[in-house]
Amino acid sequence: MDYMRHEPLLQDPNYIRGHGNFFILQMEMWRQQQRYDDIYEEGLRILPILTPIAPLMCLVVEKYKACAVESGNLAFLVAAHQFYITSLKGQLALNTEQELAKRKQQELQYIATHDTLTDVYNRRFLEKEATTYLAQGDRVTMAIFDVDKFKQLNDTYGHAVGDALLVYLGEVAQSHCTVGIQFIARYGGDEFVFVCHGNSLRYRTVFNALQQTTWTYGDITIQLSISMGVAVRQHTSYEELFAAADEALYKAKETRGVLHVEETSIC
């Protein structure tokens, strides 16, 4: 093969790919993939290539010291290597862009259904999921609870402490939920909603885990008091179920620190 006749075409990746018949047999995987310079150095280490005019070639680079082991025309090897590195950079850039887009989509989906402070589900998810349960004709248990005198705690110790307390409430309540059966959502402020798909007394476990708990934050120690209202409904709307549980919470707040179950609830 006349090399001089092909020299101008070696700068065209399409020619190398379509007519040069270069095949990369194997390569050492690179560890550093954050910068192109690192990728370039790692990619140069071992690059076996089969060309139309020569058997196996291997270009070896150790940092700034390079050694070419060839059994044919080195120009073809260099051209193939340059095409390989260019393709590698393009593929990595494409993969990175796709991965970033995928992560962004996942973040948006998470934000759409979760409370950004406590990481439990948000009000939007609560309404959608509970509505789905009820639409299926299933029995649904809803328990609404909050911290007694939370505003006073916030005013006394500051919003940072108040936020930390909300995170704690969410974590404890979430730890008592079974995936696919119960979930916890933050409705707003210090008000949380426990929802159970079916008739369950699991809300009592959540209440007992939080009620009269000693919570410590730095050098601050607070004796928690929780009020909870519970309602159970079937063949009804989300609005009616929530209103019933909210009314039960209102009655619990009259005494504070108690769990009140709506009298007409199916238990």
PyRosetta script that sets phi, psi and omega in degrees:
from pyrosetta import init, pose_from_sequence

init()
pose = pose_from_sequence("MDYMRHEPLLQDPNYIRGHGNFFILQMEMWRQQQRYDDIYEEGLRILPILTPIAPLMCLVVEKYKACAVESGNLAFLVAAHQFYITSLKGQLALNTEQELAKRKQQELQYIATHDTLTDVYNRRFLEKEATTYLAQGDRVTMAIFDVDKFKQLNDTYGHAVGDALLVYLGEVAQSHCTVGIQFIARYGGDEFVFVCHGNSLRYRTVFNALQQTTWTYGDITIQLSISMGVAVRQHTSYEELFAAADEALYKAKETRGVLHVEETSIC")
pose.set_psi(1, 132.4)
pose.set_omega(1, -179.1)
pose.set_phi(2, -80.4)
pose.set_psi(2, 109.1)
pose.set_omega(2, -176.6)
pose.set_phi(3, -64.3)
pose.set_psi(3, -42.8)
pose.set_omega(3, -176.3)
pose.set_phi(4, -59.0)
pose.set_psi(4, -33.8)
pose.set_omega(4, -179.8)
pose.set_phi(5, -67.8)
pose.set_psi(5, -27.1)
pose.set_omega(5, -176.5)
pose.set_phi(6, -98.9)
pose.set_psi(6, -9.5)
pose.set_omega(6, -173.5)
pose.set_phi(7, -55.2)
pose.set_psi(7, -47.6)
pose.set_omega(7, -179.6)
pose.set_phi(8, -61.7)
pose.set_psi(8, -28.8)
pose.set_omega(8, -176.8)
pose.set_phi(9, -79.8)
pose.set_psi(9, -15.1)
pose.set_omega(9, -177.5)
pose.set_phi(10, -68.3)
pose.set_psi(10, -17.2)
pose.set_omega(10, 178.0)
pose.set_phi(11, -81.8)
pose.set_psi(11, -8.4)
pose.set_omega(11, -178.9)
pose.set_phi(12, -97.7)
pose.set_psi(12, 110.0)
pose.set_omega(12, -179.0)
pose.set_phi(13, -57.1)
pose.set_psi(13, -33.9)
pose.set_omega(13, -179.4)
pose.set_phi(14, -65.2)
pose.set_psi(14, -35.4)
pose.set_omega(14, 177.9)
pose.set_phi(15, -67.8)
pose.set_psi(15, -45.8)
pose.set_omega(15, -179.6)
pose.set_phi(16, -61.1)
pose.set_psi(16, -42.5)
pose.set_omega(16, -177.0)
pose.set_phi(17, -73.1)
pose.set_psi(17, -40.8)
pose.set_omega(17, -172.7)
pose.set_phi(18, -90.7)
pose.set_psi(18, -32.2)
pose.set_omega(18, -173.0)
pose.set_phi(19, -123.0)
pose.set_psi(19, -20.3)
pose.set_omega(19, -179.4)
pose.set_phi(20, -77.3)
pose.set_psi(20, -21.2)
pose.set_omega(20, 178.2)
pose.set_phi(21, 56.1)
pose.set_psi(21, 47.0)
pose.set_omega(21, 175.3)
pose.set_phi(22, -86.9)
pose.set_psi(22, 135.8)
pose.set_omega(22, 178.7)
pose.set_phi(23, -128.4)
pose.set_psi(23, 122.8)
pose.set_omega(23, 175.6)
pose.set_phi(24, -80.6)
pose.set_psi(24, 119.0)
pose.set_omega(24, -175.4)
pose.set_phi(25, -85.1)
pose.set_psi(25, -45.6)
pose.set_omega(25, -179.9)
pose.set_phi(26, -161.9)
pose.set_psi(26, 165.1)
pose.set_omega(26, 178.7)
pose.set_phi(27, -159.5)
pose.set_psi(27, 156.0)
pose.set_omega(27, 176.6)
pose.set_phi(28, -83.6)
pose.set_psi(28, 128.4)
pose.set_omega(28, -178.7)
pose.set_phi(29, -68.7)
pose.set_psi(29, 140.5)
pose.set_omega(29, -178.1)
pose.set_phi(30, -87.7)
pose.set_psi(30, 148.8)
pose.set_omega(30, 180.0)
pose.set_phi(31, -93.8)
pose.set_psi(31, -38.6)
pose.set_omega(31, -178.3)
pose.set_phi(32, -93.8)
pose.set_psi(32, 117.9)
pose.set_omega(32, -177.1)
pose.set_phi(33, -124.2)
pose.set_psi(33, 18.7)
pose.set_omega(33, -175.6)
pose.set_phi(34, -88.7)
pose.set_psi(34, -31.6)
pose.set_omega(34, -177.3)
pose.set_phi(35, -127.8)
pose.set_psi(35, 148.1)
pose.set_omega(35, -178.4)
pose.set_phi(36, -63.2)
pose.set_psi(36, -34.8)
pose.set_omega(36, 179.2)
pose.set_phi(37, -60.5)
pose.set_psi(37, -43.6)
pose.set_omega(37, 178.9)
pose.set_phi(38, -64.0)
pose.set_psi(38, -43.1)
pose.set_omega(38, -179.9)
pose.set_phi(39, -62.0)
pose.set_psi(39, -41.1)
pose.set_omega(39, -178.8)
pose.set_phi(40, -61.5)
pose.set_psi(40, -48.1)
pose.set_omega(40, -179.5)
pose.set_phi(41, -62.6)
pose.set_psi(41, -44.9)
pose.set_omega(41, -179.2)
pose.set_phi(42, -66.4)
pose.set_psi(42, -38.6)
pose.set_omega(42, -179.3)
pose.set_phi(43, -66.9)
pose.set_psi(43, -29.3)
pose.set_omega(43, -179.6)
pose.set_phi(44, -75.6)
pose.set_psi(44, -17.3)
pose.set_omega(44, -172.6)
pose.set_phi(45, -54.7)
pose.set_psi(45, -58.7)
pose.set_omega(45, 179.7)
pose.set_phi(46, -134.6)
pose.set_psi(46, 117.4)
pose.set_omega(46, -178.7)
pose.set_phi(47, -139.0)
pose.set_psi(47, 80.8)
pose.set_omega(47, 177.6)
pose.set_phi(48, -71.8)
pose.set_psi(48, 135.4)
pose.set_omega(48, -179.2)
pose.set_phi(49, -139.8)
pose.set_psi(49, 140.5)
pose.set_omega(49, 174.4)
pose.set_phi(50, -105.8)
pose.set_psi(50, 123.8)
pose.set_omega(50, -177.8)
pose.set_phi(51, -114.4)
pose.set_psi(51, 167.8)
pose.set_omega(51, -179.8)
pose.set_phi(52, -67.5)
pose.set_psi(52, -22.4)
pose.set_omega(52, -173.5)
pose.set_phi(53, -112.7)
pose.set_psi(53, 2.0)
pose.set_omega(53, -177.6)
pose.set_phi(54, -152.4)
pose.set_psi(54, 153.1)
pose.set_omega(54, 174.4)
pose.set_phi(55, -74.0)
pose.set_psi(55, -155.0)
pose.set_omega(55, -173.3)
pose.set_phi(56, -60.1)
pose.set_psi(56, 131.6)
pose.set_omega(56, 174.4)
pose.set_phi(57, -120.5)
pose.set_psi(57, 154.5)
pose.set_omega(57, 177.8)
pose.set_phi(58, -143.1)
pose.set_psi(58, 117.8)
pose.set_omega(58, 176.8)
pose.set_phi(59, -95.3)
pose.set_psi(59, 124.1)
pose.set_omega(59, -176.4)
pose.set_phi(60, -119.4)
pose.set_psi(60, 129.4)
pose.set_omega(60, 177.5)
pose.set_phi(61, -128.2)
pose.set_psi(61, 125.2)
pose.set_omega(61, 176.7)
pose.set_phi(62, -115.6)
pose.set_psi(62, 99.6)
pose.set_omega(62, -175.6)
pose.set_phi(63, 56.6)
pose.set_psi(63, -113.0)
pose.set_omega(63, -177.6)
pose.set_phi(64, -101.3)
pose.set_psi(64, 5.7)
pose.set_omega(64, -179.3)
pose.set_phi(65, -108.3)
pose.set_psi(65, 118.2)
pose.set_omega(65, -176.1)
pose.set_phi(66, -115.1)
pose.set_psi(66, 147.4)
pose.set_omega(66, 177.4)
pose.set_phi(67, -141.6)
pose.set_psi(67, 123.6)
pose.set_omega(67, 179.7)
pose.set_phi(68, -102.4)
pose.set_psi(68, 123.7)
pose.set_omega(68, 175.5)
pose.set_phi(69, -105.0)
pose.set_psi(69, 114.1)
pose.set_omega(69, -172.7)
pose.set_phi(70, -132.6)
pose.set_psi(70, 157.6)
pose.set_omega(70, 172.1)
pose.set_phi(71, -132.5)
pose.set_psi(71, 22.0)
pose.set_omega(71, -179.8)
pose.set_phi(72, -159.4)
pose.set_psi(72, -150.0)
pose.set_omega(72, -176.0)
pose.set_phi(73, -83.2)
pose.set_psi(73, 117.5)
pose.set_omega(73, -176.8)
pose.set_phi(74, -64.3)
pose.set_psi(74, -27.6)
pose.set_omega(74, -178.8)
pose.set_phi(75, -61.6)
pose.set_psi(75, -38.6)
pose.set_omega(75, 177.6)
pose.set_phi(76, -65.3)
pose.set_psi(76, -39.0)
pose.set_omega(76, 179.3)
pose.set_phi(77, -63.0)
pose.set_psi(77, -45.6)
pose.set_omega(77, -179.5)
pose.set_phi(78, -64.8)
pose.set_psi(78, -42.6)
pose.set_omega(78, 179.6)
pose.set_phi(79, -62.0)
pose.set_psi(79, -43.9)
pose.set_omega(79, 179.1)
pose.set_phi(80, -64.6)
pose.set_psi(80, -38.9)
pose.set_omega(80, -179.7)
pose.set_phi(81, -65.4)
pose.set_psi(81, -42.2)
pose.set_omega(81, 178.5)
pose.set_phi(82, -62.4)
pose.set_psi(82, -40.9)
pose.set_omega(82, 177.7)
pose.set_phi(83, -64.0)
pose.set_psi(83, -40.9)
pose.set_omega(83, -180.0)
pose.set_phi(84, -62.6)
pose.set_psi(84, -46.5)
pose.set_omega(84, -179.5)
pose.set_phi(85, -63.8)
pose.set_psi(85, -41.4)
pose.set_omega(85, 178.5)
pose.set_phi(86, -62.1)
pose.set_psi(86, -43.9)
pose.set_omega(86, 178.7)
pose.set_phi(87, -65.0)
pose.set_psi(87, -38.8)
pose.set_omega(87, -179.8)
pose.set_phi(88, -61.8)
pose.set_psi(88, -45.9)
pose.set_omega(88, 179.4)
pose.set_phi(89, -61.7)
pose.set_psi(89, -43.9)
pose.set_omega(89, -179.9)
pose.set_phi(90, -63.2)
pose.set_psi(90, -41.3)
pose.set_omega(90, -179.5)
pose.set_phi(91, -67.2)
pose.set_psi(91, -41.8)
pose.set_omega(91, 179.5)
pose.set_phi(92, -65.3)
pose.set_psi(92, -39.4)
pose.set_omega(92, 178.1)
pose.set_phi(93, -63.6)
pose.set_psi(93, -40.7)
pose.set_omega(93, 179.1)
pose.set_phi(94, -66.0)
pose.set_psi(94, -44.4)
pose.set_omega(94, 179.2)
pose.set_phi(95, -61.9)
pose.set_psi(95, -41.1)
pose.set_omega(95, 179.7)
pose.set_phi(96, -63.8)
pose.set_psi(96, -43.4)
pose.set_omega(96, 179.5)
pose.set_phi(97, -63.1)
pose.set_psi(97, -42.3)
pose.set_omega(97, 179.5)
pose.set_phi(98, -66.7)
pose.set_psi(98, -39.1)
pose.set_omega(98, 180.0)
pose.set_phi(99, -66.8)
pose.set_psi(99, -40.8)
pose.set_omega(99, 178.2)
pose.set_phi(100, -64.0)
pose.set_psi(100, -41.0)
pose.set_omega(100, 178.7)
pose.set_phi(101, -64.6)
pose.set_psi(101, -39.5)
pose.set_omega(101, 179.3)
pose.set_phi(102, -65.4)
pose.set_psi(102, -43.6)
pose.set_omega(102, 179.5)
pose.set_phi(103, -65.1)
pose.set_psi(103, -39.2)
pose.set_omega(103, 179.2)
pose.set_phi(104, -62.7)
pose.set_psi(104, -41.9)
pose.set_omega(104, 178.9)
pose.set_phi(105, -63.7)
pose.set_psi(105, -40.8)
pose.set_omega(105, 178.8)
pose.set_phi(106, -65.2)
pose.set_psi(106, -39.5)
pose.set_omega(106, 178.1)
pose.set_phi(107, -63.6)
pose.set_psi(107, -42.7)
pose.set_omega(107, 179.9)
pose.set_phi(108, -64.7)
pose.set_psi(108, -40.0)
pose.set_omega(108, 178.3)
pose.set_phi(109, -65.1)
pose.set_psi(109, -38.3)
pose.set_omega(109, -179.8)
pose.set_phi(110, -67.6)
pose.set_psi(110, -45.8)
pose.set_omega(110, -179.8)
pose.set_phi(111, -62.1)
pose.set_psi(111, -33.3)
pose.set_omega(111, -178.1)
pose.set_phi(112, -67.5)
pose.set_psi(112, -22.8)
pose.set_omega(112, -175.4)
pose.set_phi(113, -118.8)
pose.set_psi(113, -6.0)
pose.set_omega(113, -175.1)
pose.set_phi(114, -123.2)
pose.set_psi(114, 151.8)
pose.set_omega(114, 174.9)
pose.set_phi(115, -78.5)
pose.set_psi(115, 127.0)
pose.set_omega(115, -173.4)
pose.set_phi(116, -69.1)
pose.set_psi(116, -23.3)
pose.set_omega(116, -179.9)
pose.set_phi(117, -84.0)
pose.set_psi(117, -50.9)
pose.set_omega(117, -171.2)
pose.set_phi(118, -98.0)
pose.set_psi(118, -14.6)
pose.set_omega(118, -178.6)
pose.set_phi(119, 70.6)
pose.set_psi(119, 6.5)
pose.set_omega(119, 172.1)
pose.set_phi(120, -87.2)
pose.set_psi(120, 175.8)
pose.set_omega(120, -179.6)
pose.set_phi(121, -64.7)
pose.set_psi(121, 157.8)
pose.set_omega(121, -179.1)
pose.set_phi(122, -102.1)
pose.set_psi(122, -178.6)
pose.set_omega(122, -176.4)
pose.set_phi(123, -62.2)
pose.set_psi(123, -37.5)
pose.set_omega(123, -179.8)
pose.set_phi(124, -62.5)
pose.set_psi(124, -45.9)
pose.set_omega(124, 179.1)
pose.set_phi(125, -65.2)
pose.set_psi(125, -41.4)
pose.set_omega(125, 179.3)
pose.set_phi(126, -53.7)
pose.set_psi(126, -52.1)
pose.set_omega(126, -177.2)
pose.set_phi(127, -64.0)
pose.set_psi(127, -43.6)
pose.set_omega(127, -178.0)
pose.set_phi(128, -65.5)
pose.set_psi(128, -45.7)
pose.set_omega(128, -175.9)
pose.set_phi(129, -70.2)
pose.set_psi(129, -44.8)
pose.set_omega(129, 179.4)
pose.set_phi(130, -63.8)
pose.set_psi(130, -38.3)
pose.set_omega(130, 177.6)
pose.set_phi(131, -62.4)
pose.set_psi(131, -39.7)
pose.set_omega(131, 178.3)
pose.set_phi(132, -63.6)
pose.set_psi(132, -44.9)
pose.set_omega(132, 178.1)
pose.set_phi(133, -57.2)
pose.set_psi(133, -48.8)
pose.set_omega(133, -176.6)
pose.set_phi(134, -67.1)
pose.set_psi(134, -36.2)
pose.set_omega(134, -179.7)
pose.set_phi(135, -65.1)
pose.set_psi(135, -25.1)
pose.set_omega(135, 178.5)
pose.set_phi(136, -81.8)
pose.set_psi(136, -2.5)
pose.set_omega(136, -179.4)
pose.set_phi(137, 81.6)
pose.set_psi(137, 13.7)
pose.set_omega(137, -178.1)
pose.set_phi(138, -83.2)
pose.set_psi(138, 154.9)
pose.set_omega(138, 174.7)
pose.set_phi(139, -79.8)
pose.set_psi(139, 135.1)
pose.set_omega(139, -176.7)
pose.set_phi(140, -128.9)
pose.set_psi(140, 132.1)
pose.set_omega(140, 176.1)
pose.set_phi(141, -103.7)
pose.set_psi(141, 129.0)
pose.set_omega(141, 178.9)
pose.set_phi(142, -126.4)
pose.set_psi(142, 129.0)
pose.set_omega(142, 178.3)
pose.set_phi(143, -125.8)
pose.set_psi(143, 121.2)
pose.set_omega(143, 178.2)
pose.set_phi(144, -104.7)
pose.set_psi(144, 130.8)
pose.set_omega(144, 179.2)
pose.set_phi(145, -139.8)
pose.set_psi(145, 155.6)
pose.set_omega(145, 175.3)
pose.set_phi(146, -148.9)
pose.set_psi(146, 176.5)
pose.set_omega(146, -178.8)
pose.set_phi(147, -92.9)
pose.set_psi(147, 128.0)
pose.set_omega(147, 177.2)
pose.set_phi(148, -65.8)
pose.set_psi(148, 133.6)
pose.set_omega(148, 178.4)
pose.set_phi(149, 59.0)
pose.set_psi(149, 37.8)
pose.set_omega(149, -179.5)
pose.set_phi(150, -63.6)
pose.set_psi(150, -39.8)
pose.set_omega(150, 179.9)
pose.set_phi(151, -60.0)
pose.set_psi(151, -39.0)
pose.set_omega(151, 178.9)
pose.set_phi(152, -64.7)
pose.set_psi(152, -40.7)
pose.set_omega(152, 177.6)
pose.set_phi(153, -63.8)
pose.set_psi(153, -41.5)
pose.set_omega(153, 179.4)
pose.set_phi(154, -63.1)
pose.set_psi(154, -44.3)
pose.set_omega(154, -179.0)
pose.set_phi(155, -67.8)
pose.set_psi(155, -33.2)
pose.set_omega(155, -176.8)
pose.set_phi(156, -78.0)
pose.set_psi(156, -45.8)
pose.set_omega(156, -172.6)
pose.set_phi(157, -106.2)
pose.set_psi(157, -9.7)
pose.set_omega(157, 179.0)
pose.set_phi(158, 99.3)
pose.set_psi(158, 161.7)
pose.set_omega(158, -175.6)
pose.set_phi(159, -69.5)
pose.set_psi(159, -29.0)
pose.set_omega(159, 179.1)
pose.set_phi(160, -62.1)
pose.set_psi(160, -42.2)
pose.set_omega(160, 177.9)
pose.set_phi(161, -68.0)
pose.set_psi(161, -41.7)
pose.set_omega(161, 179.0)
pose.set_phi(162, -60.6)
pose.set_psi(162, -42.6)
pose.set_omega(162, 178.3)
pose.set_phi(163, -64.3)
pose.set_psi(163, -41.9)
pose.set_omega(163, 179.1)
pose.set_phi(164, -62.3)
pose.set_psi(164, -36.7)
pose.set_omega(164, 178.6)
pose.set_phi(165, -66.3)
pose.set_psi(165, -40.3)
pose.set_omega(165, 178.5)
pose.set_phi(166, -63.6)
pose.set_psi(166, -39.9)
pose.set_omega(166, 177.3)
pose.set_phi(167, -62.2)
pose.set_psi(167, -41.6)
pose.set_omega(167, 178.7)
pose.set_phi(168, -62.3)
pose.set_psi(168, -45.2)
pose.set_omega(168, 179.0)
pose.set_phi(169, -59.0)
pose.set_psi(169, -44.2)
pose.set_omega(169, 179.8)
pose.set_phi(170, -63.2)
pose.set_psi(170, -42.3)
pose.set_omega(170, -179.2)
pose.set_phi(171, -64.6)
pose.set_psi(171, -45.3)
pose.set_omega(171, -178.7)
pose.set_phi(172, -65.0)
pose.set_psi(172, -47.6)
pose.set_omega(172, -179.6)
pose.set_phi(173, -62.3)
pose.set_psi(173, -42.1)
pose.set_omega(173, -179.1)
pose.set_phi(174, -63.3)
pose.set_psi(174, -34.0)
pose.set_omega(174, -178.1)
pose.set_phi(175, -65.7)
pose.set_psi(175, -16.8)
pose.set_omega(175, -179.5)
pose.set_phi(176, -103.3)
pose.set_psi(176, 11.1)
pose.set_omega(176, 179.5)
pose.set_phi(177, -100.6)
pose.set_psi(177, 137.6)
pose.set_omega(177, 175.1)
pose.set_phi(178, -95.7)
pose.set_psi(178, 123.8)
pose.set_omega(178, -177.2)
pose.set_phi(179, -57.4)
pose.set_psi(179, 130.9)
pose.set_omega(179, 179.2)
pose.set_phi(180, 89.4)
pose.set_psi(180, -11.2)
pose.set_omega(180, -179.1)
pose.set_phi(181, -119.8)
pose.set_psi(181, -47.5)
pose.set_omega(181, 177.6)
pose.set_phi(182, -126.4)
pose.set_psi(182, 155.4)
pose.set_omega(182, 171.8)
pose.set_phi(183, -151.1)
pose.set_psi(183, 160.7)
pose.set_omega(183, 179.7)
pose.set_phi(184, -119.3)
pose.set_psi(184, 140.1)
pose.set_omega(184, 179.3)
pose.set_phi(185, -135.8)
pose.set_psi(185, 149.5)
pose.set_omega(185, 174.2)
pose.set_phi(186, -95.5)
pose.set_psi(186, 119.7)
pose.set_omega(186, -177.5)
pose.set_phi(187, -81.5)
pose.set_psi(187, -36.4)
pose.set_omega(187, -179.1)
pose.set_phi(188, 160.1)
pose.set_psi(188, 149.5)
pose.set_omega(188, -178.9)
pose.set_phi(189, 57.5)
pose.set_psi(189, -127.9)
pose.set_omega(189, 178.0)
pose.set_phi(190, -101.9)
pose.set_psi(190, 16.6)
pose.set_omega(190, -176.3)
pose.set_phi(191, -95.8)
pose.set_psi(191, 122.1)
pose.set_omega(191, 178.9)
pose.set_phi(192, -115.9)
pose.set_psi(192, 154.4)
pose.set_omega(192, -180.0)
pose.set_phi(193, -127.4)
pose.set_psi(193, 125.0)
pose.set_omega(193, 175.2)
pose.set_phi(194, -101.1)
pose.set_psi(194, 127.9)
pose.set_omega(194, -178.8)
pose.set_phi(195, -124.1)
pose.set_psi(195, 132.6)
pose.set_omega(195, 178.0)
pose.set_phi(196, -122.0)
pose.set_psi(196, 129.3)
pose.set_omega(196, 176.9)
pose.set_phi(197, -77.7)
pose.set_psi(197, 94.6)
pose.set_omega(197, -175.5)
pose.set_phi(198, 118.6)
pose.set_psi(198, -177.3)
pose.set_omega(198, 179.2)
pose.set_phi(199, -94.8)
pose.set_psi(199, 115.4)
pose.set_omega(199, -175.2)
pose.set_phi(200, -144.4)
pose.set_psi(200, 151.4)
pose.set_omega(200, 175.7)
pose.set_phi(201, -99.1)
pose.set_psi(201, 14.6)
pose.set_omega(201, -178.7)
pose.set_phi(202, -60.3)
pose.set_psi(202, -25.8)
pose.set_omega(202, 178.3)
pose.set_phi(203, -59.5)
pose.set_psi(203, -29.1)
pose.set_omega(203, 177.9)
pose.set_phi(204, -65.6)
pose.set_psi(204, -36.0)
pose.set_omega(204, 177.7)
pose.set_phi(205, -64.0)
pose.set_psi(205, -42.6)
pose.set_omega(205, 178.2)
pose.set_phi(206, -63.6)
pose.set_psi(206, -45.3)
pose.set_omega(206, -179.6)
pose.set_phi(207, -61.2)
pose.set_psi(207, -47.7)
pose.set_omega(207, -178.2)
pose.set_phi(208, -65.3)
pose.set_psi(208, -30.5)
pose.set_omega(208, -179.7)
pose.set_phi(209, -71.2)
pose.set_psi(209, -24.7)
pose.set_omega(209, -177.2)
pose.set_phi(210, -104.5)
pose.set_psi(210, -33.9)
pose.set_omega(210, -175.3)
pose.set_phi(211, -64.9)
pose.set_psi(211, 132.0)
pose.set_omega(211, 178.2)
pose.set_phi(212, 57.8)
pose.set_psi(212, 30.9)
pose.set_omega(212, 176.2)
pose.set_phi(213, -85.7)
pose.set_psi(213, 139.2)
pose.set_omega(213, 175.3)
pose.set_phi(214, -89.2)
pose.set_psi(214, 114.9)
pose.set_omega(214, -177.9)
pose.set_phi(215, -108.3)
pose.set_psi(215, 131.2)
pose.set_omega(215, -178.4)
pose.set_phi(216, -117.3)
pose.set_psi(216, 133.1)
pose.set_omega(216, 177.1)
pose.set_phi(217, -136.0)
pose.set_psi(217, 104.5)
pose.set_omega(217, -174.7)
pose.set_phi(218, 64.6)
pose.set_psi(218, -124.4)
pose.set_omega(218, 177.5)
pose.set_phi(219, -97.4)
pose.set_psi(219, 12.9)
pose.set_omega(219, 179.8)
pose.set_phi(220, -101.5)
pose.set_psi(220, 130.2)
pose.set_omega(220, 177.2)
pose.set_phi(221, -123.0)
pose.set_psi(221, 127.0)
pose.set_omega(221, -176.4)
pose.set_phi(222, -127.0)
pose.set_psi(222, 133.0)
pose.set_omega(222, 174.5)
pose.set_phi(223, -90.4)
pose.set_psi(223, 109.7)
pose.set_omega(223, -175.0)
pose.set_phi(224, -75.9)
pose.set_psi(224, 145.6)
pose.set_omega(224, 173.1)
pose.set_phi(225, -131.5)
pose.set_psi(225, 122.2)
pose.set_omega(225, -175.5)
pose.set_phi(226, -115.4)
pose.set_psi(226, 138.6)
pose.set_omega(226, 172.4)
pose.set_phi(227, -115.1)
pose.set_psi(227, 140.3)
pose.set_omega(227, -177.0)
pose.set_phi(228, -139.1)
pose.set_psi(228, 136.3)
pose.set_omega(228, 175.9)
pose.set_phi(229, -117.6)
pose.set_psi(229, 136.0)
pose.set_omega(229, -173.6)
pose.set_phi(230, -125.7)
pose.set_psi(230, 140.2)
pose.set_omega(230, 174.4)
pose.set_phi(231, -142.6)
pose.set_psi(231, 146.2)
pose.set_omega(231, 178.0)
pose.set_phi(232, -125.0)
pose.set_psi(232, 131.3)
pose.set_omega(232, -177.4)
pose.set_phi(233, -140.2)
pose.set_psi(233, 159.6)
pose.set_omega(233, 175.4)
pose.set_phi(234, -149.3)
pose.set_psi(234, 144.5)
pose.set_omega(234, -178.8)
pose.set_phi(235, 55.3)
pose.set_psi(235, 51.2)
pose.set_omega(235, 178.9)
pose.set_phi(236, -145.2)
pose.set_psi(236, -176.0)
pose.set_omega(236, -179.7)
pose.set_phi(237, -97.7)
pose.set_psi(237, 162.7)
pose.set_omega(237, 176.5)
pose.set_phi(238, -60.7)
pose.set_psi(238, -42.8)
pose.set_omega(238, -178.1)
pose.set_phi(239, -59.7)
pose.set_psi(239, -41.2)
pose.set_omega(239, -179.4)
pose.set_phi(240, -69.0)
pose.set_psi(240, -41.3)
pose.set_omega(240, 178.8)
pose.set_phi(241, -63.7)
pose.set_psi(241, -45.2)
pose.set_omega(241, -179.3)
pose.set_phi(242, -64.2)
pose.set_psi(242, -42.2)
pose.set_omega(242, 179.7)
pose.set_phi(243, -60.9)
pose.set_psi(243, -38.6)
pose.set_omega(243, 179.9)
pose.set_phi(244, -67.2)
pose.set_psi(244, -43.1)
pose.set_omega(244, 179.0)
pose.set_phi(245, -68.2)
pose.set_psi(245, -36.1)
pose.set_omega(245, 179.4)
pose.set_phi(246, -67.2)
pose.set_psi(246, -38.0)
pose.set_omega(246, 177.0)
pose.set_phi(247, -65.8)
pose.set_psi(247, -38.4)
pose.set_omega(247, 177.3)
pose.set_phi(248, -64.9)
pose.set_psi(248, -37.7)
pose.set_omega(248, 177.2)
pose.set_phi(249, -64.6)
pose.set_psi(249, -40.7)
pose.set_omega(249, 178.9)
pose.set_phi(250, -57.9)
pose.set_psi(250, -41.5)
pose.set_omega(250, 178.9)
pose.set_phi(251, -69.1)
pose.set_psi(251, -35.7)
pose.set_omega(251, 177.9)
pose.set_phi(252, -66.2)
pose.set_psi(252, -34.5)
pose.set_omega(252, -178.7)
pose.set_phi(253, -69.8)
pose.set_psi(253, -20.4)
pose.set_omega(253, 179.0)
pose.set_phi(254, -63.4)
pose.set_psi(254, -31.3)
pose.set_omega(254, 178.4)
pose.set_phi(255, -102.8)
pose.set_psi(255, -34.6)
pose.set_omega(255, -176.9)
pose.set_phi(256, 72.2)
pose.set_psi(256, 142.7)
pose.set_omega(256, 176.9)
pose.set_phi(257, 73.0)
pose.set_psi(257, 22.1)
pose.set_omega(257, -178.5)
pose.set_phi(258, -128.5)
pose.set_psi(258, 165.8)
pose.set_omega(258, 176.1)
pose.set_phi(259, -111.3)
pose.set_psi(259, 122.5)
pose.set_omega(259, -178.4)
pose.set_phi(260, -118.0)
pose.set_psi(260, 124.4)
pose.set_omega(260, 177.5)
pose.set_phi(261, -102.9)
pose.set_psi(261, 128.4)
pose.set_omega(261, -179.8)
pose.set_phi(262, -56.4)
pose.set_psi(262, 134.3)
pose.set_omega(262, -173.9)
pose.set_phi(263, -62.3)
pose.set_psi(263, -34.0)
pose.set_omega(263, -176.5)
pose.set_phi(264, -86.9)
pose.set_psi(264, 1.8)
pose.set_omega(264, -178.9)
pose.set_phi(265, -67.6)
pose.set_psi(265, 148.2)
pose.set_omega(265, 177.5)
pose.set_phi(266, -82.0)
pose.set_psi(266, 114.2)
pose.set_omega(266, -177.2)
pose.set_phi(267, -121.7)
pose.dump_pdb("model.pdb")
